[in-house]
Amino acid sequence: MGFVRVPQAVSNLRLVHKILGGFVVVLVLMAVVAAVGIYQLDQAAKRADTMYRINTLGVQHSLGAIRYFNASARDEKRALLAAEASQRNRAIESSKERLTLAQQELENYRPTITSKDEADLFLLIEELAQRVIAGRTQVLDQAAKGDQVGAVITASQIEADAQRLNDNLELLAKYNVEQSAKAAKQSDTASANARMLLIGLTVAAVVLGFGGAWLLARSIAGAARKAAEAADRIAQGDVDVTVDIRSKDELGQMARSFENMTAYLREMVGVAKEVANGNLAARVTPRGPQDALGRALRDMVENLAKLVGTVQENAQAIFAASSQLEESSNQMALATGQIAQAINEVTTSTVTLNNLAQDSTHEVTQLAAGSQQLSASAQSSAQSAAEGQREAEAMGQRIAHASEVSAEV
C-alpha cells in the first residue's frame, strides 16, 4: 500500500484537526447510513401499508358489494313470494336499502383503484351495477304495485346482468387478494432491499472510516518513524540528516525543528573542524543564553587561544633562559679550568714545601751532628723558611682566588 498518498490538504491539517475530522467523518457516515436506512425502511413500510390498505379495502368493498347485491336479490325474491302486503313491503324496503349499500360500497371502492386493468374492470362492474340496480328497482316497484307477473318478467331479464355482476365482483375481489399478496411480497422485497442497502452503506462507512483512520495513522506513523530514524542517526554522530516531512501539522513542525537542530550541529562541527585544523580565529556565535553547547564551544576556543598564547610566551621565556644557561655554562667551564690550574699550582707548591721540609729535617740532623755546621745550616734553614713562607703566601693567594672564582660560578 505504499502507493497510497495522503492528500496534501489533509497533511497540512493539525493533528487535533485530523483526529476530530476523522471522528466527524465517521459520525457523518454513520448518520447518513442511519438516515438512509430509516428513510428506505419508512418508505418501504409506507408503500407496503398503502398497498395493503388499498388492496384490503378493495377486497372488503368488493365483497361488501357482492354481499349487498346478493342480499338485495334475496329480499327481491321474498317480496315476489310474500303473500301479505306488509311482508312484501318490508322485503321491498330491505332490498332497496341493500342496493343503496351496494352502490355505496362501489363508490368506496373507487379510491382503491391502482391500475388500468383494475379501472377497466371496475368500469364494466359500474355499468352492470347500474343496469342491475335500475332493473331491480323496477322489479321492486312492480311488486309494490301488485304486478307480480311483470315483476317476475323484469327480474328474469336482469338475472344475466346480475350474474355477470357477481362474477366480475368476485373477479375484482380475487384481483385485490392477489394484489394484497403481491404487495406483501413487494413489501418483503423492499424491506430486504432496504436491509441490504443499510448493510452496504454500513460496510461502506466502516471501510471509509477504517480507510480514513489508516491514512491518518499512516501519516502520523510515517512521520514519527522518519523522525525516530533521524534522531538515531544524530545520536550516532551523523549530522548530515534530513527529515522529509512536508506537512504543516505538528509533525511537520517537528521535522523543521530537526532541520534547525542538524543545521546548528553542522555549524558547531564546522567550527570544531576549523579549531582542529589550527584555526583559533574561528568564531562561535551562540543562539542565545540557553545555548549551552555554543557557549561552551565559544569559551573553549577562547580559552584554547589564551592557552596557546601563554604557551608561546613560556616558550620564548624558556628560549631566553636557555641562552642564559648556555652562557653560564660557558662561564662555569672557564672557571673550572681556572680552578684546575689553581689546584695544579697548589699541588706544585705543596710538593715544593714537602721537599723543603725534608731538607729542613736533614739540616737539623746535620746541626745536631755538628755545631759548626749549625750556623750555616741555620742560615740555610732561615733562607728555606723564608722561601717556604713566600711559597705558602703564594699558595694562599691562589686558593683564595680559586675560592672567589668558585663563588662567582
PyMOL commands that set and color helices and strands:
alter all, ss='L'
color gray80, all
select helices_A, chain A and resi 8-11+15-81+85-112+116-144+148-235+250-276+292-369+372-408
alter helices_A, ss='H'
color red, helices_A
deselect
rebuild
show_as cartoon
